[in-house]
Amino acid sequence: MPSSLRIDQLAAECEKLESGMEFTYRSVAPSIEFSNTGRRGEKKYFSISLIELLKTLKDIENHLTEYETAKNYVEKTMRDLFSSTLSSKTVNALATVQTLPLFSLINKFIYTANNLENSFNEKRLNINQELIKGAIDYLQSQLPDDEEYLNSLMVASPPSKYAIPTPNREGFFGQLGENIIFYGAPGTGKSYEIDNKCSESNSIRTVFHPETQSSDFVGCLKPGMNGDNIVYSFRPGPFCLALKLAHEKQAENVFLVIEEINRAAAAAVFGELFQLLDREPTGESKYSITVSDPDMVIYLQDHAPSALSGNRLKIPSNLSLYATMNSSDQAVMPMDTAFKRRWKFEYIPIDFSKSDSGPAGSIPIVFSSGDSLDIPWRAFANAINEILLEDENIPEDRLLGPWFLSNSEVANTESALSSLKGKILLYLWDDVLRHSDKGLLFSGRAKAFGSLIKLFNANEAIFSKKAEDLFIKGSRASNNKTQNDDGDDQIPEVSDDLTTSTNSDTPNI
C-alpha cells in the first residue's frame, strides 16, 4: 500500500534513516536551466531552483561590498568569494566547478529583472544596493505558495502515525512573534510588564547569568540512570521547551521569557540561533538554520515538528521572545550592535504617579534631632532619586524604581528596617555612589560603609540634612494626598524641630 505521507513528511522520514548522506525536501519552485560555453566539448547543463537563486541573491546582498569590489570577473577571486559567502550547499558546490556559468546567470538575472538598458557585459557584474534589491523583490513575486502546493497533496486515507503535523494557524488572531527587551532602572517593573502580557501556562521562563552557555539555553546530551545502567539522552533547554510549547499551542501566543539577558554573553549563548531572530512580516523567522545536533533533531521531530522542515529550524510565528535588561548592573555583559538590532527595545520609566507604583509600606528613619518617623516608601525613594539626579547627576538606570522593594519587604517595621540595612544602604553606598560624594546623601559621620552600619545599629541618624528635609517634604505631600483622596481633614504638620513622638512606630506628621 502506498504511503499516505506528503512529500515533505516522507523526506523527513527518509532523513531519519541511518545514512551519512542527507535527504531533504525543497520547497516547490520552478527552476532555471543554464549551461556553460561548451568550448571544451559539448555544452553541460545545470539547474537552479528559484528558491536557491533567491537565497543566493540575499547572500550577495549581505556581502554587497565584497561583490561590488569584485564586479569584474576573475575566476579564482569569484570562486573564493562564492565559496565563502553562499549559504546554499547546492549552489556553493556548483560554484566551485562552474564559476563562470553561475556568475553569468546571476548577472543576466539582475540585469533583466531591473530593466537595465546599458550594454550588457557578461563578465562585469551589474551590482549595487538598488539593483540587488530590485532583483530580490522581482524574484519573490514569482515564487509559488509552497503550503498551498503541499495541502493539495493531502490524501483521504487516515494519516500515518509518522505524519508530521503542519502549523495550524487557522483561527489564530493573536499577535505575531516578536523579540522585545524591556529595560529600565532596578524596580521599575520590567518583569511585571512581561507578566501582564503572558501567563505561566503559555510561557517558558529562564534567567541568564555569567556562566550561562549555549548548551544550557538550547539543550544538550546529558547522562542519566536507567536501572543500573548509565544512559545518555537529550535534555531540552528553555529554547527547545519553548518550541515544544509553541507547537502544542499553535493557535495561541507563546512566550520565551529571559530575565537579565545581559548578565550573560547573550550573542554567544544564542550561538547559531542568532540567525533566527530576524522575523518575517508573518512573525516567523526570516532565515532558517540547519540543526547540526542529531539528538536535538530527534527531540524536535518528536515534540516540535512544526518548527522543522527537514533539518532546517525556524522560530514559529506564535512564539515571542521577551527579555529584561538592567544596564546599571556591575555584572552586565556588553551586547554587540548586530545582536541588539534584532530586538525591539521598550523602556520602562521610573513612575511613582500610578496608584500601584510600588508597595504601600513605610521606611522607619531616625533623624538628626533624635526623632524616628515612618516615611512612606514612595516619598523615601523619590527623595533619594531627587538628590542623586540633581546633585550627583547619576544615570537614571541607577535610581530607585517603585518596585525596588516588594510588599513583603516593607510589610512591617522589622522587615522595613532589614530591607533598609541589607539592601538599600548597600546598593546606594557600593553601587550608586561608589565614585561619588556620599556626603550629599549620608551623614558626614559615616566615613565608610562599616561606620554607616554602626550608626544604623546604634539607632542614630545616617542620612544628610538635605535628605531628611526631602523625606519630611515628601511624607507631608503623601499624607495630604491620602487624606484629600479619603475626604478627611488634613492633620496638622509637624513643626520644623520635629517634636519627638511618644511612639516611634507612629509618624508624627
Secondary structure, DSSP 8 states (H G I E B T S, - for coil): ------HHHHHHHHHHSS-SS---------EEEEE---TTSS--EEEEEHHHHHHHHHHHHHTHHHHHHT-B--HHHHHHHHHHH---HHHHHHHHH-HHHHHHHHHHHHHHHTT--S---TTB----HHHHHHHHHHHHHT---HHHHHHHT--SS---TT-------TT--S----EEEEE-STTS-HHHHHHTT--GGGEEEEE--TT--HHHHHEEEEEEEETTEEEEEEEE-HHHHHHHHHHHTTTS-EEEEEETGGGS-HHHHHGGGGGGGSB-TTSSBSS-EE---HHHHHHHHHH-GGGEETTEE---TTEEEEEEE-TT-TT-----HHHHTTSEEEE------STTSS-S-EEEEE-TTS-EEEEEHHHHHHHHHHHHHHTT---GGGS--TTSS-TGGGSSHHHHHHHIIIIIHHIIIIIISTTS-GGGTB-TT--SHHHHHHHHHTT---B-HHHHHHHHHHHHHHHHHHHHHHT--------TT----SSTTS---
